[in-house]
């Protein structure tokens, strides 16, 4: 096999996120060459890059070859040949050899029935899935695993929707896309990150365009196919394909968690002013379970404050527009700063119910919901335990009915590290 060093480097860069550094199986530390493809896998996600030169079947040790290629001039042509159990790489002025494994030991993708397939606007889909990643639950060693929260949910059909949540925050976005099958699937967060990496680094395929501008602005389509019982295949034009295992289980009832109707308070705030006010109070907030207090007061003002022991700090800023009755709410400072980070324009904050999630919207970004925290306000007696007006703790389709019948708010009127309602799960 003869291939330009630059092409081999480019291909290995595409495969880098999918090749584990400490694989459970030794063979996963190799990449497979043969039949016009170069393939890498972490046993959960497989990336296949179309490389016509890769005809001879062999395995290359990824880490060693990737590191070696950094010091080989890119204009060079490299020859790769398998001899027994050794793979040899030679180029003008240099050579390298590595022990390899049996080609047949590399995982093979079996033929599986296609249940549904459609061309999808990849720019829209990948951007939406990537935007949902910060809200996916992180697995913590020693804590109970919640697989259905550790991925991005795609709600297929018309409309096509994307959602994710970690138990205290969630995000939701309806896309202007359609899919021929109505189904909910959960894509592991790691697989979404791999898809984003490969999507960015594979060339666009503009198709029939007359001008450079049309080629640059044309939608980048990908083919999305549900195959077998638990796999999704994404074909990125003629460049590469990704096959991934879906997370088993029923995803949460995301749409039931999104408030409906008119908010009882809605405010538009400059994101930079809001972020600066929260940063002023965050150090004291950290000493009080991370609670930042937001009070919407008269004349369109927002008071941002924090209290801890004998300390108190506040900052009052102007809002653009605030409509509805005055409200006050406590929110985790870390979640709030994560949301405001990098935003330059106007953020819309909405409250729909007394104890429900606070809803944030910004430009064309996904809607984000953050559960409030229980706060003891000055001059206010501890509140009796109220009953929730709407379901906020559904986890799966099977649990929705039970949750709606048995909901209660466990707010005690005292500051705590937990939201004032059950988590959004």
Protein Blocks (a to p, Z undefined) as FASTA:
>chain_A
ZZdfklmmmmmmmmmmmmcfbdfblklmpcceeehiacddehlaccddddfklmbgcddd
fklmmmmmmmgcfkbccddddehjaccdddehiacddddddfklpccddddddfbdcddd
fklmmmmmmmmmmmpccddehiacdfklmcccddedjdddddddehjaccddddfbdcfb
dcdddddfklmmmmmmmmmmpccdebjafbfklmmmpccddddddehjlbccddehjlbc
cdddddedjdddfklmpcghjdfbdcdddfklmmmmmmmmmmmmmmngopacddddehhi
acddddehjbccddddddfbdcdjdddddddfklmmmmmgopabdcddddfbfklccddd
ehjbccddddddddddehiacddddddfbdckbfbfklmmmmmmmgccfbehiacfbdfb
dcdZZ
